[in-house]
Amino acid sequence: MQYEVKSTVLGFEQMTKVELTPIDELFSTLKSCDGTDISFTVLNPYALREYSFDVPTSVRVLLDIDENSKVVVYNIVVIQNPIDESCINFLAPLIFNQDNATMAQAVLSANDYPDFGFAETIKHFKSE
């Protein structure tokens, strides 16, 4: 599904439209539709851990989110070899409103969410 980028993804201000393509229940690909070769691997955080945060008011307004909106959240992953060494940024979630095909990145405060890191490895969440 394609989404209009309503607030820039940090470091990638030129992206205005993206396509989100699922790979499996954990991973998806986010690719720019603006004629660039920018793409990210993103992860469904809820498949790994308890992940709850307040969507900032500015993001709720930009994406026109209300209590009935169908919203999905992903986090950017830096893929490593082996895969369980890959790092996840839980402090800058990507928020997608599926009802109106818009998305934005929120930046959460580490002070408000001390259990979330910006470079947590997948292996940290694997059950023993």
C-alpha positions in Angstrom: 0.0 0.0 0.0 1.2 3.5 -0.8 1.3 6.3 1.8 1.7 10.1 1.6 4.5 11.1 4.0 3.1 13.9 6.1 6.2 14.5 8.3 9.7 13.6 7.1 11.5 10.5 8.0 14.7 11.7 9.8 17.5 12.2 7.3 15.3 11.5 4.3 13.4 14.8 3.8 13.0 14.2 0.1 10.6 11.2 0.6 7.0 12.4 0.0 5.4 9.0 -0.9 6.3 5.5 0.2 5.1 2.0 -0.3 4.9 -0.5 2.5 5.2 -4.1 1.5 4.9 -7.0 4.0 7.6 -9.7 3.9 6.3 -11.8 6.8 4.6 -11.2 10.2 7.8 -9.5 11.6 9.4 -7.7 8.6 8.2 -5.3 5.8 9.9 -3.1 3.3 9.4 0.6 3.1 10.4 2.0 -0.3 10.4 5.6 -1.6 8.0 6.2 -4.6 9.7 9.4 -5.5 12.1 8.0 -8.0 15.0 7.4 -5.6 16.4 4.1 -4.5 15.7 4.7 -0.8 14.3 1.7 1.0 14.2 0.5 4.6 13.5 -2.8 6.3 10.9 -2.1 9.0 9.7 -4.3 11.8 6.4 -4.9 13.6 7.4 -4.1 17.2 4.4 -5.9 18.6 5.7 -9.2 17.3 8.8 -8.9 19.6 7.8 -7.0 22.7 5.3 -5.0 24.7 5.3 -1.6 22.9 3.0 1.1 24.0 3.4 4.9 23.7 1.3 8.0 23.3 1.1 9.2 19.7 2.2 12.8 19.8 -0.6 15.3 19.2 1.2 16.8 16.2 1.3 13.3 14.6 -2.4 12.6 15.4 -3.3 15.9 13.7 -1.1 15.4 10.7 -2.5 11.9 10.1 -6.0 12.8 11.1 -6.0 10.0 13.7 -9.0 9.5 16.0 -10.1 6.6 18.2 -11.6 4.8 15.2 -8.6 5.1 12.9 -6.9 2.0 11.7 -3.3 2.7 12.6 -0.2 0.5 12.3 3.3 1.1 13.7 6.7 0.0 12.4 10.2 0.6 13.5 13.3 0.9 11.2 15.8 -1.9 11.4 19.4 -1.9 10.5 20.0 -5.4 9.1 23.1 -7.2 10.2 24.5 -10.7 9.7 23.5 -12.8 11.6 19.9 -11.4 11.6 19.6 -11.4 15.4 22.4 -8.8 15.6 20.2 -6.4 13.6 19.3 -3.1 15.5 15.9 -1.7 16.0 15.1 2.0 16.7 12.1 1.9 19.2 12.4 5.7 19.8 11.4 6.8 16.3 8.4 4.8 15.3 6.8 5.1 11.9 3.0 5.6 12.2 0.7 4.7 9.4 -3.0 5.7 9.2 -4.4 3.0 6.8 -7.8 4.8 6.5 -6.3 7.8 4.6 -3.0 6.4 3.4 -0.8 8.8 5.4 2.3 8.2 7.5 4.7 10.1 9.7 7.6 9.4 12.0 7.3 10.3 15.7 10.3 10.9 17.8 9.9 9.8 21.4 11.8 11.1 24.3 14.2 8.6 26.0 13.3 10.3 29.3 9.6 9.5 28.8 10.2 6.0 27.5 13.3 4.6 29.3 12.6 1.0 28.2 12.9 1.9 24.5 16.3 2.2 22.9 17.4 3.5 19.5 19.7 0.5 18.7 18.3 -2.6 20.5 19.2 -5.9 18.9 16.7 -8.6 17.9 18.6 -11.2 20.0 17.6 -9.1 23.1 14.0 -10.2 22.5 14.5 -13.9 21.6 13.2 -16.2 24.3 15.6 -18.6 25.8 
